[in-house]
Amino acid sequence: MKIRVESTHGELNFKGTNDRGQSLQFSGSKESVSPMEAVLMAAAACSSIDVEIFLNKMRQPFDRIEVDVQGDRVDAVPAVFSDIHLHYTIYGDVKPEKAKKAVEMSMEKYCSVSIMLQEAVKMTHSHEIINS
């Protein structure tokens, strides 16, 4: 895996591009996503992909998954995360035990981003099902 990050327009703005040419814009001046926000987004996206795969394999009908992430940072330099909480909202006719299993499997075994973060951050999660 290779990524290139390069300065773009304005102060503290950067574009990250993968080897397939896809890119994300980052900013240290709040003009776009900050690198620390991207870490939270990456954890939620990685885990959401797992949860979707698991629910499909379990034949659980759902419309969509939303994840709200709360990241708390220490009051020091560097301002690393001390705690990250992911709350999954699964919309559909999903059995509660299946939703719980899908989220737990992702967070505890399969999501590379979350598992990597667990080495340094207290990671927690919760979920709810909204029948649609």
MITI-540638 format. One record per residue (C-alpha): residue in three letters; x, y, z. Coordinates in pm, 1 decimal, padded with zeros to 6 digits. Example, Ala and Ser with C-alpha at 12.3 -4.5 7.8 and 13.67 -1.06 7.14 Angstrom:
// residues 2
residu=ALA | c1=01230.0 | c2=-00450.0 | c3=00780.0 $
residu=SER | c1=01367.0 | c2=-00106.0 | c3=00714.0 $
END
This chain:
// residues 132
residu=MET | c1=00000.0 | c2=00000.0 | c3=00000.0 $
residu=LYS | c1=00138.3 | c2=00336.7 | c3=-00101.9 $
residu=ILE | c1=00002.2 | c2=00684.7 | c3=-00040.4 $
residu=ARG | c1=00133.4 | c2=01024.5 | c3=-00145.4 $
residu=VAL | c1=00047.6 | c2=01339.3 | c3=00049.6 $
residu=GLU | c1=00118.8 | c2=01674.9 | c3=-00111.0 $
residu=SER | c1=00050.7 | c2=02039.9 | c3=-00031.4 $
residu=THR | c1=-00236.1 | c2=02197.3 | c3=-00217.6 $
residu=HIS | c1=-00406.7 | c2=02537.4 | c3=-00220.3 $
residu=GLY | c1=-00372.0 | c2=02758.4 | c3=00085.1 $
residu=GLU | c1=-00190.1 | c2=02716.0 | c3=00411.6 $
residu=LEU | c1=-00195.5 | c2=02376.8 | c3=00590.2 $
residu=ASN | c1=-00392.6 | c2=02203.4 | c3=00313.5 $
residu=PHE | c1=-00289.2 | c2=01866.1 | c3=00175.5 $
residu=LYS | c1=-00419.1 | c2=01603.4 | c3=-00062.0 $
residu=GLY | c1=-00359.6 | c2=01235.9 | c3=00000.6 $
residu=THR | c1=-00371.1 | c2=01009.8 | c3=-00306.2 $
residu=ASN | c1=-00356.6 | c2=00631.0 | c3=-00323.8 $
residu=ASP | c1=-00193.1 | c2=00430.3 | c3=-00600.6 $
residu=ARG | c1=-00530.7 | c2=00403.3 | c3=-00778.7 $
residu=GLY | c1=-00551.8 | c2=00783.5 | c3=-00809.1 $
residu=GLN | c1=-00828.0 | c2=00829.0 | c3=-00549.9 $
residu=SER | c1=-00778.5 | c2=01117.8 | c3=-00310.6 $
residu=LEU | c1=-00888.6 | c2=01286.6 | c3=00009.7 $
residu=GLN | c1=-00837.1 | c2=01646.6 | c3=00112.8 $
residu=PHE | c1=-00692.2 | c2=01719.5 | c3=00459.2 $
residu=SER | c1=-00644.3 | c2=02044.5 | c3=00643.2 $
residu=GLY | c1=-00480.4 | c2=02178.0 | c3=00954.2 $
residu=SER | c1=-00683.2 | c2=02499.5 | c3=00921.0 $
residu=LYS | c1=-01036.9 | c2=02352.7 | c3=00930.9 $
residu=GLU | c1=-01094.2 | c2=02400.9 | c3=00557.5 $
residu=SER | c1=-01146.6 | c2=02026.1 | c3=00521.0 $
residu=VAL | c1=-01112.1 | c2=01708.7 | c3=00728.1 $
residu=SER | c1=-00834.3 | c2=01711.5 | c3=00987.8 $
residu=PRO | c1=-00600.5 | c2=01411.7 | c3=01011.0 $
residu=MET | c1=-00744.4 | c2=01320.5 | c3=01353.6 $
residu=GLU | c1=-01100.2 | c2=01337.5 | c3=01219.1 $
residu=ALA | c1=-00986.7 | c2=01110.0 | c3=00937.8 $
residu=VAL | c1=-00868.7 | c2=00854.8 | c3=01195.5 $
residu=LEU | c1=-01219.1 | c2=00845.8 | c3=01347.2 $
residu=MET | c1=-01376.6 | c2=00822.4 | c3=01002.0 $
residu=ALA | c1=-01141.8 | c2=00539.2 | c3=00907.9 $
residu=ALA | c1=-01234.3 | c2=00339.8 | c3=01218.8 $
residu=ALA | c1=-01606.6 | c2=00384.8 | c3=01151.4 $
residu=ALA | c1=-01577.2 | c2=00306.5 | c3=00780.5 $
residu=CYS | c1=-01359.4 | c2=-00001.4 | c3=00833.7 $
residu=SER | c1=-01596.2 | c2=-00141.0 | c3=01093.4 $
residu=SER | c1=-01909.4 | c2=-00052.0 | c3=00894.6 $
residu=ILE | c1=-01778.6 | c2=-00251.8 | c3=00599.7 $
residu=ASP | c1=-01732.9 | c2=-00552.1 | c3=00830.0 $
residu=VAL | c1=-02077.4 | c2=-00512.4 | c3=00986.7 $
residu=GLU | c1=-02241.8 | c2=-00492.5 | c3=00643.4 $
residu=ILE | c1=-02059.8 | c2=-00805.5 | c3=00526.6 $
residu=PHE | c1=-02152.9 | c2=-00996.8 | c3=00843.2 $
residu=LEU | c1=-02519.1 | c2=-00892.7 | c3=00836.4 $
residu=ASN | c1=-02544.3 | c2=-00996.0 | c3=00471.3 $
residu=LYS | c1=-02387.7 | c2=-01335.0 | c3=00550.0 $
residu=MET | c1=-02633.6 | c2=-01374.2 | c3=00840.0 $
residu=ARG | c1=-02917.2 | c2=-01290.3 | c3=00597.8 $
residu=GLN | c1=-03030.3 | c2=-00997.6 | c3=00808.1 $
residu=PRO | c1=-03226.1 | c2=-00743.0 | c3=00601.9 $
residu=PHE | c1=-03115.9 | c2=-00383.4 | c3=00657.7 $
residu=ASP | c1=-03136.9 | c2=-00056.3 | c3=00467.3 $
residu=ARG | c1=-02833.0 | c2=00125.2 | c3=00598.8 $
residu=ILE | c1=-02579.0 | c2=00160.6 | c3=00877.0 $
residu=GLU | c1=-02479.3 | c2=00485.3 | c3=01043.9 $
residu=VAL | c1=-02194.7 | c2=00521.4 | c3=01291.5 $
residu=ASP | c1=-02153.7 | c2=00817.8 | c3=01525.3 $
residu=VAL | c1=-01802.6 | c2=00841.1 | c3=01665.5 $
residu=GLN | c1=-01690.1 | c2=01033.2 | c3=01972.3 $
residu=GLY | c1=-01316.4 | c2=01076.5 | c3=02010.7 $
residu=ASP | c1=-01177.4 | c2=01228.2 | c3=02330.4 $
residu=ARG | c1=-00825.7 | c2=01368.5 | c3=02322.1 $
residu=VAL | c1=-00580.1 | c2=01429.3 | c3=02603.2 $
residu=ASP | c1=-00507.9 | c2=01788.1 | c3=02703.6 $
residu=ALA | c1=-00139.1 | c2=01774.3 | c3=02615.1 $
residu=VAL | c1=00095.3 | c2=01775.7 | c3=02319.0 $
residu=PRO | c1=00062.2 | c2=01554.1 | c3=02129.0 $
residu=ALA | c1=-00316.8 | c2=01558.0 | c3=02169.8 $
residu=VAL | c1=-00368.8 | c2=01187.5 | c3=02108.7 $
residu=PHE | c1=-00699.0 | c2=01011.3 | c3=02157.2 $
residu=SER | c1=-00757.8 | c2=00867.0 | c3=02502.9 $
residu=ASP | c1=-01104.5 | c2=00723.2 | c3=02429.7 $
residu=ILE | c1=-01301.8 | c2=00647.5 | c3=02115.5 $
residu=HIS | c1=-01665.0 | c2=00535.7 | c3=02120.6 $
residu=LEU | c1=-01848.8 | c2=00410.7 | c3=01811.7 $
residu=HIS | c1=-02229.2 | c2=00396.8 | c3=01817.3 $
residu=TYR | c1=-02387.0 | c2=00198.4 | c3=01533.9 $
residu=THR | c1=-02742.7 | c2=00260.3 | c3=01418.8 $
residu=ILE | c1=-02864.1 | c2=-00021.3 | c3=01198.1 $
residu=TYR | c1=-03183.5 | c2=00046.5 | c3=01004.8 $
residu=GLY | c1=-03381.0 | c2=-00264.3 | c3=00915.3 $
residu=ASP | c1=-03543.5 | c2=-00581.6 | c3=01039.8 $
residu=VAL | c1=-03232.2 | c2=-00715.4 | c3=01211.2 $
residu=LYS | c1=-03241.9 | c2=-00957.0 | c3=01502.4 $
residu=PRO | c1=-03079.4 | c2=-00796.0 | c3=01808.7 $
residu=GLU | c1=-02843.3 | c2=-01088.2 | c3=01872.2 $
residu=LYS | c1=-02724.6 | c2=-01078.9 | c3=01509.0 $
residu=ALA | c1=-02656.0 | c2=-00704.6 | c3=01521.4 $
residu=LYS | c1=-02464.2 | c2=-00747.2 | c3=01847.2 $
residu=LYS | c1=-02258.0 | c2=-01030.2 | c3=01703.6 $
residu=ALA | c1=-02178.2 | c2=-00839.6 | c3=01382.5 $
residu=VAL | c1=-02058.6 | c2=-00531.0 | c3=01572.1 $
residu=GLU | c1=-01857.2 | c2=-00733.4 | c3=01825.1 $
residu=MET | c1=-01690.3 | c2=-00945.2 | c3=01555.7 $
residu=SER | c1=-01583.6 | c2=-00631.6 | c3=01372.4 $
residu=MET | c1=-01457.7 | c2=-00440.2 | c3=01674.8 $
residu=GLU | c1=-01288.7 | c2=-00734.4 | c3=01845.5 $
residu=LYS | c1=-01152.1 | c2=-00941.8 | c3=01559.4 $
residu=TYR | c1=-01176.2 | c2=-00804.5 | c3=01205.6 $
residu=CYS | c1=-01157.1 | c2=-00423.3 | c3=01179.6 $
residu=SER | c1=-00788.1 | c2=-00353.3 | c3=01123.4 $
residu=VAL | c1=-00817.7 | c2=00015.7 | c3=01207.0 $
residu=SER | c1=-01000.7 | c2=-00032.1 | c3=01537.3 $
residu=ILE | c1=-00780.7 | c2=-00319.7 | c3=01644.9 $
residu=MET | c1=-00468.4 | c2=-00116.1 | c3=01569.1 $
residu=LEU | c1=-00608.1 | c2=00177.3 | c3=01769.8 $
residu=GLN | c1=-00690.4 | c2=-00050.3 | c3=02066.5 $
residu=GLU | c1=-00318.9 | c2=-00076.0 | c3=02134.4 $
residu=ALA | c1=-00314.9 | c2=00288.7 | c3=02245.7 $
residu=VAL | c1=-00675.7 | c2=00401.8 | c3=02292.7 $
residu=LYS | c1=-00970.3 | c2=00281.6 | c3=02500.9 $
residu=MET | c1=-01215.9 | c2=00168.1 | c3=02232.0 $
residu=THR | c1=-01584.2 | c2=00114.7 | c3=02318.4 $
residu=HIS | c1=-01894.5 | c2=00055.3 | c3=02112.0 $
residu=SER | c1=-02272.3 | c2=00036.2 | c3=02129.9 $
residu=HIS | c1=-02550.7 | c2=-00020.2 | c3=01882.1 $
residu=GLU | c1=-02920.6 | c2=00017.4 | c3=01821.3 $
residu=ILE | c1=-03162.3 | c2=-00115.2 | c3=01564.1 $
residu=ILE | c1=-03430.9 | c2=00100.6 | c3=01407.3 $
residu=ASN | c1=-03690.8 | c2=-00101.4 | c3=01221.3 $
residu=SER | c1=-03768.6 | c2=00058.7 | c3=00889.4 $
END
